[in-house]
Amino acid sequence: MKIIRQNHSEPIHWKLIGWLGAFLVIFGYYLNANENVMSWVVWMIGNLAVGAYSLYKKAYSTAIMSMVILAMNIYGYVSWL
């Protein structure tokens, strides 16, 4: 599979993962505000994507934060069940 590059920067799929993660985290807040239990699952996927993107970008503090929040998302989901 050929990876598309723009202006000799990162592969386009990493940008999409970063933006998808950001969108899912924001959407998770909306779901949570409406007391929807799926907010936790959306947050988990979003934080996992942001964490992976952060590791790719070597933004280790953000990656660690995303993984800690992911653990809290799992706790929140289990608590809501």
C-alpha positions as CSV (number, residue, x, y, z in Angstrom):
1,M,0.0,0.0,0.0
2,K,1.4,3.3,-1.0
3,I,1.4,6.0,1.7
4,I,0.4,9.4,0.5
5,R,2.7,12.2,1.8
6,Q,2.0,15.9,1.8
7,N,4.9,18.4,1.6
8,H,7.3,15.7,2.9
9,S,5.6,15.6,6.2
10,E,4.1,12.7,8.1
11,P,2.0,10.0,6.3
12,I,-1.6,11.1,5.9
13,H,-3.0,8.1,8.0
14,W,-1.3,9.4,11.1
15,K,-2.9,12.8,10.7
16,L,-6.3,11.1,10.3
17,I,-5.7,9.1,13.4
18,G,-4.8,12.2,15.4
19,W,-7.9,14.1,14.1
20,L,-10.2,11.1,14.6
21,G,-9.0,10.8,18.2
22,A,-9.6,14.4,18.9
23,F,-13.1,14.2,17.4
24,L,-14.0,11.1,19.4
25,V,-12.8,12.7,22.7
26,I,-15.0,15.8,22.0
27,F,-17.9,13.6,20.9
28,G,-17.5,11.5,24.1
29,Y,-18.0,14.7,26.1
30,Y,-21.3,15.3,24.3
31,L,-22.4,11.7,24.9
32,N,-21.4,12.0,28.6
33,A,-23.3,15.3,29.0
34,N,-26.4,13.4,27.8
35,E,-25.8,10.5,30.2
36,N,-25.1,8.0,27.5
37,V,-23.0,5.0,28.7
38,M,-21.4,4.8,25.2
39,S,-19.5,8.0,26.0
40,W,-16.9,5.8,27.9
41,V,-16.3,3.5,24.9
42,V,-16.0,6.5,22.5
43,W,-13.5,8.1,25.0
44,M,-11.5,4.9,25.2
45,I,-11.2,4.7,21.4
46,G,-10.4,8.4,21.2
47,N,-7.8,8.4,23.9
48,L,-6.2,5.3,22.4
49,A,-5.9,7.1,19.0
50,V,-4.6,10.3,20.6
51,G,-2.1,8.2,22.6
52,A,-0.9,6.3,19.5
53,Y,-0.6,9.6,17.6
54,S,1.4,11.2,20.4
55,L,3.8,8.2,20.5
56,Y,4.3,8.6,16.8
57,K,5.0,12.3,17.2
58,K,7.3,11.5,20.2
59,A,5.1,13.7,22.5
60,Y,5.6,11.3,25.4
61,S,3.9,13.4,28.1
62,T,0.7,13.6,26.0
63,A,0.9,9.9,25.3
64,I,1.2,9.1,29.0
65,M,-1.7,11.4,29.8
66,S,-3.8,9.7,27.2
67,M,-3.1,6.3,28.6
68,V,-3.9,7.4,32.1
69,I,-7.1,8.9,30.9
70,L,-7.8,5.6,29.1
71,A,-7.5,3.8,32.4
72,M,-9.9,6.2,34.0
73,N,-12.3,5.7,31.0
74,I,-12.2,2.0,31.7
75,Y,-12.9,2.6,35.4
76,G,-15.8,5.0,34.5
77,Y,-17.3,2.5,32.1
78,V,-17.2,-0.4,34.6
79,S,-18.7,1.9,37.3
80,W,-21.6,2.9,35.1
81,L,-22.6,-0.7,34.3
